[in-house]
Every structure is written in C-alpha cells, then in structure tokens.
Amino acid sequence: MGTRASLLARTQTQLVADALTARGAEVEIVHITTDGDRTQAAGTPIPGTGVGVFTSALRDALLDGRIDVAVHSYKDLPTAPLPGIVLAAVPERADPRDVLVARDHMVLGELPPGSVVGTGSPRRAAQIDALGLGLQVVGIRGNVETRIRKVTDGEVDGVVLARAGLLRIGRAGEATEVLDPVQMLPAPAQGALAVECRVADTALETFLRSTLHDEATAAAVTAERAVLAELGSPCDAAIGALADVVEDLDDDGRIVERLSLRAFATTAEGALVRNSATGETKDAEQLGRSLAAELLADGAEPRGATSA
C-alpha cells in the first residue's frame, strides 16, 4: 500500500491498512515522495496548475507494480480518470469543515482588522475576503504541523486548515473555531479518502470495496467533484462544494434519502457566486454538473480543463 510520507498521509493510510488487516489481509506500507512533497520541502512553487502533484507519483507506483493499493486525500485527485486505475473504495468521510487555529484562542470574528491569516488555498482566501473583516490573507506552504507552528511562532495570527486532518493526527483540540460552511465551504471531497487499485486486480477491488466503501460518502463527494469537473477547474481554484445526505419525503409520504448540495465559484472580477440544489443520491454526478451550469449562468468564471 502506497502513501505519501507526511504524518497526515501516513496516518490516513494506516487507518485503511488497519481496516484491511482486521479482515485478514497482510499489508506492507511503502512511502512514495510526490512532486508536491518535493516542492513544499524546497519552498518553491508547484509547477503547472497544481492538479495531481500529490497523487501522480502514487499512481505511477501503482501502474508499474511497486504497490498494489494507493490511498489519497480525495480532494487531491484530478477529476479525469486515469486508464489502468480504478477507484475501488471511498471510506466513510471525516468532518469536511475547515477550522481556524489562531493566536490567543481567538475566533475569526475576533481577529483585529489587519491581522494576518495564512492559507495556501485560493478557495479559503476568497471566502475570507468576502467576509469583509479586514484581514490580510497571505499564502503559506507546508504540512499541518508546519502551518500551526507559524501561528505559535508569531509569523501569522491564524491559519485555516481542514478539520479532518487535525482529527486524524490527534490535534483537533488546537482549533480555536470550527468554521460553519455558510462562511467557509470546503473543497470538493474534503475529509474523504480515495482508495485505488489496478483495473486488472478485480479480486482486490472487490475486497477493498466490501471492506471500506461507504455509499453515502461516495454519493456526496461524487456530486461535489462533478461541480469541479463541469467548471473545468484545477484543484487549486477558488471553488467550494459540500453535499449532505438528508432525509426527505417522497410523493407517497415515505422517508427517502436525497443529496443537498451547496457550491460557490468566483467571477472574473473575484466576486463569489453561490447556489444550491437537491436531488436523488443515484443522480449525484448530474446534480453536481447541473449546479455548476447554474453557477456559470450566474457569472462564475470557467477555467481550463482539468488534466489527469
């Protein structure tokens, strides 16, 4: 099983490995260094659009037989499929929301105007600016530990991070605020994992799916990533989406599960365009594409096609 070497990636992969060993599998974990890891370590910009920089090396190792299973943060995967590789399972999602880690235990609304908030995400930066709090958003790089250290060392007043990552490495208590999606929509598929294997390994695919797969999570992230795919946007674009499986009543008064999807994108001028939709879980991809079309009709800026 292949993983990036960061603490978060190793922890996520170990969660998957533990679930498989509990079913009798023997698992060896192999650390793979990705382009994103190299450029983060060097402090240099990631080349190109940023699509797949944390996943391509794992997929290469999968295709050339060095590993049999790859575990990714789902939000890092390109939306285009890669020949020879199949998404075998999407485990149950962790909390998809963002959090603030700030000095003096402050929440976002308590930070004085001019305070410096660090994030490497255009999505987070656009939503912080839209709140009109007068905060200065600066770009930062590095893993979770490095970003939190920038707060404790006084380099920035706060950083915005994914809560799922803090939960998985046991540092959720350091968050000073869990950000409501009304303020801060997460990245498509944030908090979810993607477990891949080779298309030819059908028995392994069946084993992974039966052991790990969660249908509700898969439907939600399918809708979210369909928004991303339809907008033709790389993973570093200012786009957020969140789907929830909710209970509803059908025409006959029976309780059914539906998807409630919210999303935002930015216009060419940087303004935020928001919209929402509800649909059947079986129509998750179409729901996401339809909502993206509405965002485009409302002025969202189309981007270049997402590459694999």
Secondary structure, DSSP 8 states (H G I E B T S, - for coil): -EE-SSHHHHHHHHHHHHHHHTTT-----EE---HHHHHHHHT---STT-TTTTTHHHHHHHHTTS-SEEEEEGGGS-SS--TTEEEEE--------EEEEEGGG--GGGS-TT-EEE-S-HHHHHHHHHTT---EEE---S-HHHHHHHHHTTS-SEEEEEHHHHHHTT-GGG-SEE--TTT----TTTT-EEEEEETT-HHHHHHHHHHH--HHHHHHHHHHHHHHHHHT--TTSS-EEEEEEEEEE-TTS-EEEEEEEEEEEE-TTS-EEEEEEEEEGGGHHHHHHHHHHHHHHTT---------
